[in-house]
Amino acid sequence: MVHADLQYPEGAAADWTISQDWDRYSAADHAMWDALFERQARMLPDRVVPEFMDGLDMLRMTRPGIPNFDELSERLMKATGWQVVAVPGLVPDAVFFEHLANRRFVAGRFIRTPSEIDYLQEPDIFHDVFGHVPLLAHPVFADYMQAYGEGGLRAARLGAIDYLARLYWYTVEFGLIRQGEGLKLYGAGIVSSFGEAVFALDDPSPNRIGFDLKRLMRTKYRIDDYQQNYFVIDSFEDLLRQTVETDFGPIYAELEHQSDIEIDTILPEDVVYSRGTQAYARARSASSTGEGSFI
């Protein structure tokens, strides 16, 4: 996502953007994208929100090869006014929020190697573009992302970025949504991960808890492995409403005087869709392998 303390990259524009240089991608780079895409597209349709699959079709991301950001942005702009811009890697908080507030999604331009097909530490173009961009074609979610960026700029002024980072993590990256009689995936960190796309819905280990804004902002998260908690929203419309109708200033002030909630905790007032065994996390902790995560 973002980092506060990063050095300005040489050759980047003032807003940290760079050229995608699409022509520099090799045949092996495109083949890696296609392998990742085929693997996810084969297993996601019954798991992910239909809005995600609609976005893939609308943006013509089903075509072979790494998407060209100029072409992708042209289609996305017509749909919801968003565009995709390339950055060298992680960007400072203020830069990230400023781009989102102006309907620009920042994406890394590099793609993982075959040895990193299941895990790498820094988000690559597959996570950023395949995972995030399809839902930006959905008007309500697109509005939520802009509202989040605007909220991030306010949070930075109030020294409350950590609370807002948790909102991003548990919605944009690792969110679940209740649709019909079951749960569906929508978070980019899940939909771009072959393993977590199964784990998040099927494994008995994690807690699946109803979305509550203050509770979520107090909850720690992990960046090195599958999540121990997933928060479930009722709809994108409800998520947007809570974001734009809430005065976050008093919430930040209130949370300053409350302790963080540990990752595996279930509170008495939680709406619990499934109470996790936490078996996966305990086994990983015991083995101390340190492998991980979502990308």
Stockholm file with secondary structure:
# STOCKHOLM 1.0

chainA/1-295         MVHADLQYPEGAAADWTISQDWDRYSAADHAMWDALFERQARMLPDRVVPEFMDGLDMLRMTRPGIPNFDELSERLMKATGWQVVAVPGLVPDAVFFEHLANRRFVAGRFIRTPSEIDYLQEPDIFHDVFGHVPLLAHPVFADYMQAYGEGGLRAARLGAIDYLARLYWYTVEFGLIRQGEGLKLYGAGIVSSFGEAVFALDDPSPNRIGFDLKRLMRTKYRIDDYQQNYFVIDSFEDLLRQTVETDFGPIYAELEHQSDIEIDTILPEDVVYSRGTQAYARARSASSTGEGSFI
#=GR chainA/1-295 SS CBCSSCCCCTTCCTTSCBCCCGGGCCHHHHHHHHHHHHHHHHHSTTTBCHHHHHHHHHTTTTSSSCCCHHHHHHHHHHHHSCEEEEESSCBCHHHHHHHHHTTEEEEECCCCCGGGSSCCSSCCHIIIIIIIGGGGGSHHHHHHHHHHHHHHHHHHHHTCHHHHHHHHIIIIITCEEEETTEEEECCHHHHTCHHHHHHHHHCSSSEEEECCHHHHHHBCCCSSSSCSEEEEESCHHHHHHHHHSCCHHHHHHHHTTSCCBCTTCCCTTCCEEECCCCHHHHHHHHHTCCCCCCC
#=GC SS_cons         CBCSSCCCCTTCCTTSCBCCCGGGCCHHHHHHHHHHHHHHHHHSTTTBCHHHHHHHHHTTTTSSSCCCHHHHHHHHHHHHSCEEEEESSCBCHHHHHHHHHTTEEEEECCCCCGGGSSCCSSCCHIIIIIIIGGGGGSHHHHHHHHHHHHHHHHHHHHTCHHHHHHHHIIIIITCEEEETTEEEECCHHHHTCHHHHHHHHHCSSSEEEECCHHHHHHBCCCSSSSCSEEEEESCHHHHHHHHHSCCHHHHHHHHTTSCCBCTTCCCTTCCEEECCCCHHHHHHHHHTCCCCCCC
//
